[in-house]
Amino acid sequence: MSFLFHKRTKKVLNIVWGFVAVLVMLGMVLFFAPGFVNLLTQ
């Protein structure tokens, strides 16, 4: 488990975590704002 504390692994995990957070935010916006999707698809 020591590889989890390696500097490079920490950087990669931060990038992956940021990507996941952005996907979750976009998913929540699209899920909770159905009118927003209609505006985009017109």
mmCIF entry with sequence, helices, sheets and N, C-alpha, C, O atoms, coordinates in Angstrom:
data_MODEL
# 
_entry.id   MODEL 
# 
_entity.id                         1 
_entity.type                       polymer 
_entity.pdbx_number_of_molecules   1 
# 
_entity_poly.entity_id                      1 
_entity_poly.type                           'polypeptide(L)' 
_entity_poly.nstd_linkage                   no 
_entity_poly.nstd_monomer                   no 
_entity_poly.pdbx_seq_one_letter_code       MSFLFHKRTKKVLNIVWGFVAVLVMLGMVLFFAPGFVNLLTQ 
_entity_poly.pdbx_seq_one_letter_code_can   MSFLFHKRTKKVLNIVWGFVAVLVMLGMVLFFAPGFVNLLTQ 
_entity_poly.pdbx_strand_id                 A 
# 
loop_
_entity_poly_seq.entity_id 
_entity_poly_seq.num 
_entity_poly_seq.mon_id 
_entity_poly_seq.hetero 
1 1  MET n 
1 2  SER n 
1 3  PHE n 
1 4  LEU n 
1 5  PHE n 
1 6  HIS n 
1 7  LYS n 
1 8  ARG n 
1 9  THR n 
1 10 LYS n 
1 11 LYS n 
1 12 VAL n 
1 13 LEU n 
1 14 ASN n 
1 15 ILE n 
1 16 VAL n 
1 17 TRP n 
1 18 GLY n 
1 19 PHE n 
1 20 VAL n 
1 21 ALA n 
1 22 VAL n 
1 23 LEU n 
1 24 VAL n 
1 25 MET n 
1 26 LEU n 
1 27 GLY n 
1 28 MET n 
1 29 VAL n 
1 30 LEU n 
1 31 PHE n 
1 32 PHE n 
1 33 ALA n 
1 34 PRO n 
1 35 GLY n 
1 36 PHE n 
1 37 VAL n 
1 38 ASN n 
1 39 LEU n 
1 40 LEU n 
1 41 THR n 
1 42 GLN n 
# 
_struct_asym.id          A 
_struct_asym.entity_id   1 
# 
loop_
_struct_conf.conf_type_id 
_struct_conf.id 
_struct_conf.pdbx_PDB_helix_id 
_struct_conf.beg_label_comp_id 
_struct_conf.beg_label_asym_id 
_struct_conf.beg_label_seq_id 
_struct_conf.pdbx_beg_PDB_ins_code 
_struct_conf.end_label_comp_id 
_struct_conf.end_label_asym_id 
_struct_conf.end_label_seq_id 
_struct_conf.pdbx_end_PDB_ins_code 
_struct_conf.beg_auth_comp_id 
_struct_conf.beg_auth_asym_id 
_struct_conf.beg_auth_seq_id 
_struct_conf.end_auth_comp_id 
_struct_conf.end_auth_asym_id 
_struct_conf.end_auth_seq_id 
_struct_conf.pdbx_PDB_helix_class 
_struct_conf.details 
_struct_conf.pdbx_PDB_helix_length 
HELX_P HELX_P1 AA1 SER A 2  ? PHE A 5  ? SER A 2  PHE A 5  5 ? 4  
HELX_P HELX_P2 AA2 LYS A 7  ? PHE A 32 ? LYS A 7  PHE A 32 1 ? 26 
HELX_P HELX_P3 AA3 PRO A 34 ? THR A 41 ? PRO A 34 THR A 41 1 ? 8  
# 
_struct_conf_type.id          HELX_P 
_struct_conf_type.criteria    ? 
_struct_conf_type.reference   ? 
# 
loop_
_atom_site.group_PDB 
_atom_site.id 
_atom_site.type_symbol 
_atom_site.label_atom_id 
_atom_site.label_alt_id 
_atom_site.label_comp_id 
_atom_site.label_asym_id 
_atom_site.label_entity_id 
_atom_site.label_seq_id 
_atom_site.pdbx_PDB_ins_code 
_atom_site.Cartn_x 
_atom_site.Cartn_y 
_atom_site.Cartn_z 
_atom_site.occupancy 
_atom_site.B_iso_or_equiv 
_atom_site.pdbx_formal_charge 
_atom_site.auth_seq_id 
_atom_site.auth_comp_id 
_atom_site.auth_asym_id 
_atom_site.auth_atom_id 
_atom_site.pdbx_PDB_model_num 
ATOM 1   N N  . MET A 1 1  ? 0.809   -1.205 0.000   1.00 0.00 ? 1  MET A N  1 
ATOM 2   C CA . MET A 1 1  ? 0.000   0.000  0.000   1.00 0.00 ? 1  MET A CA 1 
ATOM 3   C C  . MET A 1 1  ? 0.851   1.268  0.000   1.00 0.00 ? 1  MET A C  1 
ATOM 4   O O  . MET A 1 1  ? 0.308   2.372  -0.051  1.00 0.00 ? 1  MET A O  1 
ATOM 5   N N  . SER A 1 2  ? 2.177   1.127  0.057   1.00 0.00 ? 2  SER A N  1 
ATOM 6   C CA . SER A 1 2  ? 3.021   2.323  0.122   1.00 0.00 ? 2  SER A CA 1 
ATOM 7   C C  . SER A 1 2  ? 2.977   3.121  -1.176  1.00 0.00 ? 2  SER A C  1 
ATOM 8   O O  . SER A 1 2  ? 3.319   4.303  -1.187  1.00 0.00 ? 2  SER A O  1 
ATOM 9   N N  . PHE A 1 3  ? 2.548   2.472  -2.297  1.00 0.00 ? 3  PHE A N  1 
ATOM 10  C CA . PHE A 1 3  ? 2.490   3.204  -3.556  1.00 0.00 ? 3  PHE A CA 1 
ATOM 11  C C  . PHE A 1 3  ? 1.439   4.315  -3.503  1.00 0.00 ? 3  PHE A C  1 
ATOM 12  O O  . PHE A 1 3  ? 1.502   5.263  -4.286  1.00 0.00 ? 3  PHE A O  1 
ATOM 13  N N  . LEU A 1 4  ? 0.472   4.203  -2.584  1.00 0.00 ? 4  LEU A N  1 
ATOM 14  C CA . LEU A 1 4  ? -0.563  5.242  -2.459  1.00 0.00 ? 4  LEU A CA 1 
ATOM 15  C C  . LEU A 1 4  ? 0.024   6.574  -1.996  1.00 0.00 ? 4  LEU A C  1 
ATOM 16  O O  . LEU A 1 4  ? -0.544  7.634  -2.257  1.00 0.00 ? 4  LEU A O  1 
ATOM 17  N N  . PHE A 1 5  ? 1.168   6.512  -1.307  1.00 0.00 ? 5  PHE A N  1 
ATOM 18  C CA . PHE A 1 5  ? 1.750   7.730  -0.758  1.00 0.00 ? 5  PHE A CA 1 
ATOM 19  C C  . PHE A 1 5  ? 2.881   8.273  -1.623  1.00 0.00 ? 5  PHE A C  1 
ATOM 20  O O  . PHE A 1 5  ? 3.560   9.227  -1.242  1.00 0.00 ? 5  PHE A O  1 
ATOM 21  N N  . HIS A 1 6  ? 3.082   7.660  -2.788  1.00 0.00 ? 6  HIS A N  1 
ATOM 22  C CA . HIS A 1 6  ? 4.106   8.129  -3.709  1.00 0.00 ? 6  HIS A CA 1 
ATOM 23  C C  . HIS A 1 6  ? 3.654   9.451  -4.325  1.00 0.00 ? 6  HIS A C  1 
ATOM 24  O O  . HIS A 1 6  ? 2.465   9.637  -4.580  1.00 0.00 ? 6  HIS A O  1 
ATOM 25  N N  . LYS A 1 7  ? 4.591   10.370 -4.568  1.00 0.00 ? 7  LYS A N  1 
ATOM 26  C CA . LYS A 1 7  ? 4.233   11.697 -5.072  1.00 0.00 ? 7  LYS A CA 1 
ATOM 27  C C  . LYS A 1 7  ? 3.487   11.624 -6.404  1.00 0.00 ? 7  LYS A C  1 
ATOM 28  O O  . LYS A 1 7  ? 2.469   12.291 -6.587  1.00 0.00 ? 7  LYS A O  1 
ATOM 29  N N  . ARG A 1 8  ? 3.995   10.814 -7.330  1.00 0.00 ? 8  ARG A N  1 
ATOM 30  C CA . ARG A 1 8  ? 3.376   10.737 -8.653  1.00 0.00 ? 8  ARG A CA 1 
ATOM 31  C C  . ARG A 1 8  ? 1.969   10.157 -8.549  1.00 0.00 ? 8  ARG A C  1 
ATOM 32  O O  . ARG A 1 8  ? 1.045   10.633 -9.209  1.00 0.00 ? 8  ARG A O  1 
ATOM 33  N N  . THR A 1 9  ? 1.809   9.127  -7.717  1.00 0.00 ? 9  THR A N  1 
ATOM 34  C CA . THR A 1 9  ? 0.490   8.509  -7.547  1.00 0.00 ? 9  THR A CA 1 
ATOM 35  C C  . THR A 1 9  ? -0.483  9.517  -6.961  1.00 0.00 ? 9  THR A C  1 
ATOM 36  O O  . THR A 1 9  ? -1.650  9.558  -7.350  1.00 0.00 ? 9  THR A O  1 
ATOM 37  N N  . LYS A 1 10 ? -0.006  10.330 -6.029  1.00 0.00 ? 10 LYS A N  1 
ATOM 38  C CA . LYS A 1 10 ? -0.856  11.340 -5.409  1.00 0.00 ? 10 LYS A CA 1 
ATOM 39  C C  . LYS A 1 10 ? -1.334  12.337 -6.461  1.00 0.00 ? 10 LYS A C  1 
ATOM 40  O O  . LYS A 1 10 ? -2.495  12.745 -6.446  1.00 0.00 ? 10 LYS A O  1 
ATOM 41  N N  . LYS A 1 11 ? -0.445  12.732 -7.372  1.00 0.00 ? 11 LYS A N  1 
ATOM 42  C CA . LYS A 1 11 ? -0.796  13.681 -8.424  1.00 0.00 ? 11 LYS A CA 1 
ATOM 43  C C  . LYS A 1 11 ? -1.836  13.071 -9.368  1.00 0.00 ? 11 LYS A C  1 
ATOM 44  O O  . LYS A 1 11 ? -2.814  13.727 -9.728  1.00 0.00 ? 11 LYS A O  1 
ATOM 45  N N  . VAL A 1 12 ? -1.621  11.819 -9.763  1.00 0.00 ? 12 VAL A N  1 
ATOM 46  C CA . VAL A 1 12 ? -2.560  11.144 -10.662 1.00 0.00 ? 12 VAL A CA 1 
ATOM 47  C C  . VAL A 1 12 ? -3.917  11.000 -9.985  1.00 0.00 ? 12 VAL A C  1 
ATOM 48  O O  . VAL A 1 12 ? -4.952  11.221 -10.613 1.00 0.00 ? 12 VAL A O  1 
ATOM 49  N N  . LEU A 1 13 ? -3.917  10.630 -8.707  1.00 0.00 ? 13 LEU A N  1 
ATOM 50  C CA . LEU A 1 13 ? -5.183  10.483 -7.987  1.00 0.00 ? 13 LEU A CA 1 
ATOM 51  C C  . LEU A 1 13 ? -5.922  11.812 -7.907  1.00 0.00 ? 13 LEU A C  1 
ATOM 52  O O  . LEU A 1 13 ? -7.148  11.840 -8.015  1.00 0.00 ? 13 LEU A O  1 
ATOM 53  N N  . ASN A 1 14 ? -5.201  12.910 -7.720  1.00 0.00 ? 14 ASN A N  1 
ATOM 54  C CA . ASN A 1 14 ? -5.844  14.221 -7.691  1.00 0.00 ? 14 ASN A CA 1 
ATOM 55  C C  . ASN A 1 14 ? -6.485  14.549 -9.030  1.00 0.00 ? 14 ASN A C  1 
ATOM 56  O O  . ASN A 1 14 ? -7.587  15.095 -9.069  1.00 0.00 ? 14 ASN A O  1 
ATOM 57  N N  . ILE A 1 15 ? -5.810  14.223 -10.125 1.00 0.00 ? 15 ILE A N  1 
ATOM 58  C CA . ILE A 1 15 ? -6.363  14.488 -11.451 1.00 0.00 ? 15 ILE A CA 1 
ATOM 59  C C  . ILE A 1 15 ? -7.605  13.634 -11.678 1.00 0.00 ? 15 ILE A C  1 
ATOM 60  O O  . ILE A 1 15 ? -8.626  14.125 -12.160 1.00 0.00 ? 15 ILE A O  1 
ATOM 61  N N  . VAL A 1 16 ? -7.512  12.348 -11.328 1.00 0.00 ? 16 VAL A N  1 
ATOM 62  C CA . VAL A 1 16 ? -8.654  11.444 -11.509 1.00 0.00 ? 16 VAL A CA 1 
ATOM 63  C C  . VAL A 1 16 ? -9.822  11.895 -10.639 1.00 0.00 ? 16 VAL A C  1 
ATOM 64  O O  . VAL A 1 16 ? -10.964 11.905 -11.099 1.00 0.00 ? 16 VAL A O  1 
ATOM 65  N N  . TRP A 1 17 ? -9.554  12.265 -9.397  1.00 0.00 ? 17 TRP A N  1 
ATOM 66  C CA . TRP A 1 17 ? -10.615 12.708 -8.487  1.00 0.00 ? 17 TRP A CA 1 
ATOM 67  C C  . TRP A 1 17 ? -11.281 13.977 -9.014  1.00 0.00 ? 17 TRP A C  1 
ATOM 68  O O  . TRP A 1 17 ? -12.501 14.118 -8.927  1.00 0.00 ? 17 TRP A O  1 
ATOM 69  N N  . GLY A 1 18 ? -10.488 14.898 -9.559  1.00 0.00 ? 18 GLY A N  1 
ATOM 70  C CA . GLY A 1 18 ? -11.045 16.113 -10.143 1.00 0.00 ? 18 GLY A CA 1 
ATOM 71  C C  . GLY A 1 18 ? -11.942 15.799 -11.329 1.00 0.00 ? 18 GLY A C  1 
ATOM 72  O O  . GLY A 1 18 ? -13.005 16.400 -11.484 1.00 0.00 ? 18 GLY A O  1 
ATOM 73  N N  . PHE A 1 19 ? -11.521 14.864 -12.160 1.00 0.00 ? 19 PHE A N  1 
ATOM 74  C CA . PHE A 1 19 ? -12.307 14.455 -13.331 1.00 0.00 ? 19 PHE A CA 1 
ATOM 75  C C  . PHE A 1 19 ? -13.633 13.847 -12.895 1.00 0.00 ? 19 PHE A C  1 
ATOM 76  O O  . PHE A 1 19 ? -14.681 14.158 -13.461 1.00 0.00 ? 19 PHE A O  1 
ATOM 77  N N  . VAL A 1 20 ? -13.584 12.975 -11.883 1.00 0.00 ? 20 VAL A N  1 
ATOM 78  C CA . VAL A 1 20 ? -14.806 12.345 -11.363 1.00 0.00 ? 20 VAL A CA 1 
ATOM 79  C C  . VAL A 1 20 ? -15.739 13.408 -10.795 1.00 0.00 ? 20 VAL A C  1 
ATOM 80  O O  . VAL A 1 20 ? -16.949 13.354 -11.013 1.00 0.00 ? 20 VAL A O  1 
ATOM 81  N N  . ALA A 1 21 ? -15.179 14.378 -10.064 1.00 0.00 ? 21 ALA A N  1 
ATOM 82  C CA . ALA A 1 21 ? -16.000 15.439 -9.470  1.00 0.00 ? 21 ALA A CA 1 
ATOM 83  C C  . ALA A 1 21 ? -16.699 16.249 -10.558 1.00 0.00 ? 21 ALA A C  1 
ATOM 84  O O  . ALA A 1 21 ? -17.873 16.590 -10.412 1.00 0.00 ? 21 ALA A O  1 
ATOM 85  N N  . VAL A 1 22 ? -15.993 16.563 -11.648 1.00 0.00 ? 22 VAL A N  1 
ATOM 86  C CA . VAL A 1 22 ? -16.604 17.317 -12.747 1.00 0.00 ? 22 VAL A CA 1 
ATOM 87  C C  . VAL A 1 22 ? -17.716 16.505 -13.387 1.00 0.00 ? 22 VAL A C  1 
ATOM 88  O O  . VAL A 1 22 ? -18.774 17.052 -13.699 1.00 0.00 ? 22 VAL A O  1 
ATOM 89  N N  . LEU A 1 23 ? -17.502 15.215 -13.591 1.00 0.00 ? 23 LEU A N  1 
ATOM 90  C CA . LEU A 1 23 ? -18.548 14.372 -14.173 1.00 0.00 ? 23 LEU A CA 1 
ATOM 91  C C  . LEU A 1 23 ? -19.788 14.329 -13.287 1.00 0.00 ? 23 LEU A C  1 
ATOM 92  O O  . LEU A 1 23 ? -20.912 14.399 -13.782 1.00 0.00 ? 23 LEU A O  1 
ATOM 93  N N  . VAL A 1 24 ? -19.580 14.215 -11.978 1.00 0.00 ? 24 VAL A N  1 
ATOM 94  C CA . VAL A 1 24 ? -20.711 14.179 -11.047 1.00 0.00 ? 24 VAL A CA 1 
ATOM 95  C C  . VAL A 1 24 ? -21.472 15.501 -11.105 1.00 0.00 ? 24 VAL A C  1 
ATOM 96  O O  . VAL A 1 24 ? -22.703 15.509 -11.123 1.00 0.00 ? 24 VAL A O  1 
ATOM 97  N N  . MET A 1 25 ? -20.742 16.623 -11.134 1.00 0.00 ? 25 MET A N  1 
ATOM 98  C CA . MET A 1 25 ? -21.412 17.923 -11.191 1.00 0.00 ? 25 MET A CA 1 
ATOM 99  C C  . MET A 1 25 ? -22.231 18.065 -12.479 1.00 0.00 ? 25 MET A C  1 
ATOM 100 O O  . MET A 1 25 ? -23.375 18.518 -12.441 1.00 0.00 ? 25 MET A O  1 
ATOM 101 N N  . LEU A 1 26 ? -21.650 17.682 -13.606 1.00 0.00 ? 26 LEU A N  1 
ATOM 102 C CA . LEU A 1 26 ? -22.383 17.763 -14.867 1.00 0.00 ? 26 LEU A CA 1 
ATOM 103 C C  . LEU A 1 26 ? -23.613 16.862 -14.839 1.00 0.00 ? 26 LEU A C  1 
ATOM 104 O O  . LEU A 1 26 ? -24.684 17.251 -15.304 1.00 0.00 ? 26 LEU A O  1 
ATOM 105 N N  . GLY A 1 27 ? -23.458 15.670 -14.299 1.00 0.00 ? 27 GLY A N  1 
ATOM 106 C CA . GLY A 1 27 ? -24.587 14.744 -14.188 1.00 0.00 ? 27 GLY A CA 1 
ATOM 107 C C  . GLY A 1 27 ? -25.700 15.313 -13.326 1.00 0.00 ? 27 GLY A C  1 
ATOM 108 O O  . GLY A 1 27 ? -26.878 15.182 -13.660 1.00 0.00 ? 27 GLY A O  1 
ATOM 109 N N  . MET A 1 28 ? -25.332 15.943 -12.219 1.00 0.00 ? 28 MET A N  1 
ATOM 110 C CA . MET A 1 28 ? -26.350 16.526 -11.347 1.00 0.00 ? 28 MET A CA 1 
ATOM 111 C C  . MET A 1 28 ? -27.067 17.678 -12.032 1.00 0.00 ? 28 MET A C  1 
ATOM 112 O O  . MET A 1 28 ? -28.286 17.808 -11.915 1.00 0.00 ? 28 MET A O  1 
ATOM 113 N N  . VAL A 1 29 ? -26.322 18.517 -12.747 1.00 0.00 ? 29 VAL A N  1 
ATOM 114 C CA . VAL A 1 29 ? -26.941 19.638 -13.459 1.00 0.00 ? 29 VAL A CA 1 
ATOM 115 C C  . VAL A 1 29 ? -27.927 19.109 -14.497 1.00 0.00 ? 29 VAL A C  1 
ATOM 116 O O  . VAL A 1 29 ? -29.053 19.597 -14.588 1.00 0.00 ? 29 VAL A O  1 
ATOM 117 N N  . LEU A 1 30 ? -27.512 18.119 -15.276 1.00 0.00 ? 30 LEU A N  1 
ATOM 118 C CA . LEU A 1 30 ? -28.393 17.589 -16.321 1.00 0.00 ? 30 LEU A CA 1 
ATOM 119 C C  . LEU A 1 30 ? -29.590 16.856 -15.719 1.00 0.00 ? 30 LEU A C  1 
ATOM 120 O O  . LEU A 1 30 ? -30.681 16.879 -16.288 1.00 0.00 ? 30 LEU A O  1 
ATOM 121 N N  . PHE A 1 31 ? -29.393 16.208 -14.574 1.00 0.00 ? 31 PHE A N  1 
ATOM 122 C CA . PHE A 1 31 ? -30.474 15.435 -13.957 1.00 0.00 ? 31 PHE A CA 1 
ATOM 123 C C  . PHE A 1 31 ? -31.507 16.343 -13.292 1.00 0.00 ? 31 PHE A C  1 
ATOM 124 O O  . PHE A 1 31 ? -32.708 16.086 -13.375 1.00 0.00 ? 31 PHE A O  1 
ATOM 125 N N  . PHE A 1 32 ? -31.044 17.390 -12.641 1.00 0.00 ? 32 PHE A N  1 
ATOM 126 C CA . PHE A 1 32 ? -31.950 18.245 -11.874 1.00 0.00 ? 32 PHE A CA 1 
ATOM 127 C C  . PHE A 1 32 ? -32.476 19.436 -12.669 1.00 0.00 ? 32 PHE A C  1 
ATOM 128 O O  . PHE A 1 32 ? -33.339 20.161 -12.176 1.00 0.00 ? 32 PHE A O  1 
ATOM 129 N N  . ALA A 1 33 ? -31.973 19.659 -13.897 1.00 0.00 ? 33 ALA A N  1 
ATOM 130 C CA . ALA A 1 33 ? -32.440 20.780 -14.700 1.00 0.00 ? 33 ALA A CA 1 
ATOM 131 C C  . ALA A 1 33 ? -32.838 20.292 -16.092 1.00 0.00 ? 33 ALA A C  1 
ATOM 132 O O  . ALA A 1 33 ? -32.097 20.489 -17.055 1.00 0.00 ? 33 ALA A O  1 
ATOM 133 N N  . PRO A 1 34 ? -34.014 19.651 -16.202 1.00 0.00 ? 34 PRO A N  1 
ATOM 134 C CA . PRO A 1 34 ? -34.426 19.110 -17.513 1.00 0.00 ? 34 PRO A CA 1 
ATOM 135 C C  . PRO A 1 34 ? -34.612 20.198 -18.565 1.00 0.00 ? 34 PRO A C  1 
ATOM 136 O O  . PRO A 1 34 ? -34.424 19.929 -19.751 1.00 0.00 ? 34 PRO A O  1 
ATOM 137 N N  . GLY A 1 35 ? -34.978 21.425 -18.167 1.00 0.00 ? 35 GLY A N  1 
ATOM 138 C CA . GLY A 1 35 ? -35.127 22.510 -19.125 1.00 0.00 ? 35 GLY A CA 1 
ATOM 139 C C  . GLY A 1 35 ? -33.802 22.893 -19.760 1.00 0.00 ? 35 GLY A C  1 
ATOM 140 O O  . GLY A 1 35 ? -33.765 23.358 -20.900 1.00 0.00 ? 35 GLY A O  1 
ATOM 141 N N  . PHE A 1 36 ? -32.718 22.701 -19.029 1.00 0.00 ? 36 PHE A N  1 
ATOM 142 C CA . PHE A 1 36 ? -31.378 23.018 -19.524 1.00 0.00 ? 36 PHE A CA 1 
ATOM 143 C C  . PHE A 1 36 ? -31.028 22.141 -20.726 1.00 0.00 ? 36 PHE A C  1 
ATOM 144 O O  . PHE A 1 36 ? -30.420 22.618 -21.684 1.00 0.00 ? 36 PHE A O  1 
ATOM 145 N N  . VAL A 1 37 ? -31.405 20.875 -20.681 1.00 0.00 ? 37 VAL A N  1 
ATOM 146 C CA . VAL A 1 37 ? -31.142 19.961 -21.791 1.00 0.00 ? 37 VAL A CA 1 
ATOM 147 C C  . VAL A 1 37 ? -31.924 20.395 -23.022 1.00 0.00 ? 37 VAL A C  1 
ATOM 148 O O  . VAL A 1 37 ? -31.411 20.340 -24.139 1.00 0.00 ? 37 VAL A O  1 
ATOM 149 N N  . ASN A 1 38 ? -33.172 20.831 -22.817 1.00 0.00 ? 38 ASN A N  1 
ATOM 150 C CA . ASN A 1 38 ? -33.977 21.290 -23.950 1.00 0.00 ? 38 ASN A CA 1 
ATOM 151 C C  . ASN A 1 38 ? -33.361 22.509 -24.615 1.00 0.00 ? 38 ASN A C  1 
ATOM 152 O O  . ASN A 1 38 ? -33.409 22.644 -25.837 1.00 0.00 ? 38 ASN A O  1 
ATOM 153 N N  . LEU A 1 39 ? -32.780 23.402 -23.811 1.00 0.00 ? 39 LEU A N  1 
ATOM 154 C CA . LEU A 1 39 ? -32.126 24.574 -24.390 1.00 0.00 ? 39 LEU A CA 1 
ATOM 155 C C  . LEU A 1 39 ? -30.926 24.175 -25.249 1.00 0.00 ? 39 LEU A C  1 
ATOM 156 O O  . LEU A 1 39 ? -30.688 24.759 -26.307 1.00 0.00 ? 39 LEU A O  1 
ATOM 157 N N  . LEU A 1 40 ? -30.178 23.184 -24.787 1.00 0.00 ? 40 LEU A N  1 
ATOM 158 C CA . LEU A 1 40 ? -28.975 22.758 -25.515 1.00 0.00 ? 40 LEU A CA 1 
ATOM 159 C C  . LEU A 1 40 ? -29.319 22.027 -26.811 1.00 0.00 ? 40 LEU A C  1 
ATOM 160 O O  . LEU A 1 40 ? -28.588 22.140 -27.794 1.00 0.00 ? 40 LEU A O  1 
ATOM 161 N N  . THR A 1 41 ? -30.415 21.284 -26.824 1.00 0.00 ? 41 THR A N  1 
ATOM 162 C CA . THR A 1 41 ? -30.712 20.412 -27.973 1.00 0.00 ? 41 THR A CA 1 
ATOM 163 C C  . THR A 1 41 ? -31.543 21.103 -29.033 1.00 0.00 ? 41 THR A C  1 
ATOM 164 O O  . THR A 1 41 ? -31.847 20.479 -30.049 1.00 0.00 ? 41 THR A O  1 
ATOM 165 N N  . GLN A 1 42 ? -31.922 22.344 -28.855 1.00 0.00 ? 42 GLN A N  1 
ATOM 166 C CA . GLN A 1 42 ? -32.719 23.038 -29.864 1.00 0.00 ? 42 GLN A CA 1 
ATOM 167 C C  . GLN A 1 42 ? -31.845 23.546 -30.993 1.00 0.00 ? 42 GLN A C  1 
ATOM 168 O O  . GLN A 1 42 ? -32.348 24.157 -31.935 1.00 0.00 ? 42 GLN A O  1 
# 
